[in-house]
Amino acid sequence: MKIQTIIIGVLLFTLTIGFQSCKSSDLPPSDFEVQKELAKEKKKKARAQKKIKKEEYKRFWSMQTKEAKKSIRKNKRRQKKAARKRKK
């Protein structure tokens, strides 16, 4: 009877250790993994923002008339030229 009690005690002890080792997987991920995940999310958001910006740019230019496009280009050139003169 004593041997059976000892064996049951040892088995219960090993089972509790086994369950505790399963709990360790519930711990938060390491710092490196968190940083990696954040970088991945940041890259995904940046890609989405870039796509939206590109679509807005295309939409803006498609709505402009030919004269307006020409005027915008001229103004842009004139502003670049003025900026170069200010730098000197």
ZADO-260403 format. One line per field, with one value per residue (C-alpha): x, y, z. Coordinates in steps of 0.25 Angstrom, whole numbers, plus 5000, padded with zeros to 4 digits. Example, Ala and Ser with C-alpha at 12.3 -4.5 7.8 and 13.67 -1.06 7.14 Angstrom:
residues 2
c1	[5049/5055]
c2	[4982/4996]
c3	[5031/5029]
end
This chain:
residues 88
c1	[5000/5011/5018/5005/5003/5017/5015/5002/5009/5020/5010/5002/5015/5019/5005/5005/5019/5014/5002/5011/5020/5008/5005/5018/5013/5003/5014/5015/5025/5039/5043/5049/5036/5028/5037/5036/5021/5020/5030/5021/5008/5015/5020/5006/5000/5011/5007/4993/4995/5004/4993/4983/4992/4995/4980/4977/4988/4982/4968/4973/4980/4968/4959/4967/4965/4976/4978/4978/4989/4997/4995/4999/5012/5016/5014/5022/5034/5033/5033/5045/5052/5049/5054/5067/5069/5066/5077/5088]
c2	[5000/5009/5007/5010/5023/5027/5024/5032/5044/5043/5042/5054/5062/5060/5063/5076/5080/5076/5085/5096/5095/5096/5109/5115/5116/5126/5136/5148/5147/5152/5166/5162/5156/5168/5178/5169/5169/5184/5186/5177/5185/5198/5193/5189/5202/5210/5202/5204/5219/5220/5213/5223/5235/5229/5228/5242/5247/5240/5245/5259/5260/5253/5263/5275/5282/5283/5298/5295/5285/5294/5305/5296/5292/5306/5310/5299/5302/5317/5313/5304/5315/5325/5315/5313/5328/5330/5319/5327]
c3	[5000/5003/4989/4982/4990/4986/4971/4971/4978/4968/4956/4961/4963/4949/4944/4951/4945/4931/4932/4937/4925/4916/4923/4919/4904/4909/4913/4904/4892/4893/4890/4877/4872/4876/4869/4857/4857/4859/4847/4839/4842/4840/4826/4823/4827/4819/4807/4808/4810/4798/4789/4794/4791/4777/4774/4779/4771/4758/4762/4763/4750/4743/4748/4742/4729/4719/4722/4737/4735/4727/4737/4748/4741/4738/4752/4757/4748/4752/4767/4765/4758/4769/4779/4772/4771/4786/4790/4783]
end
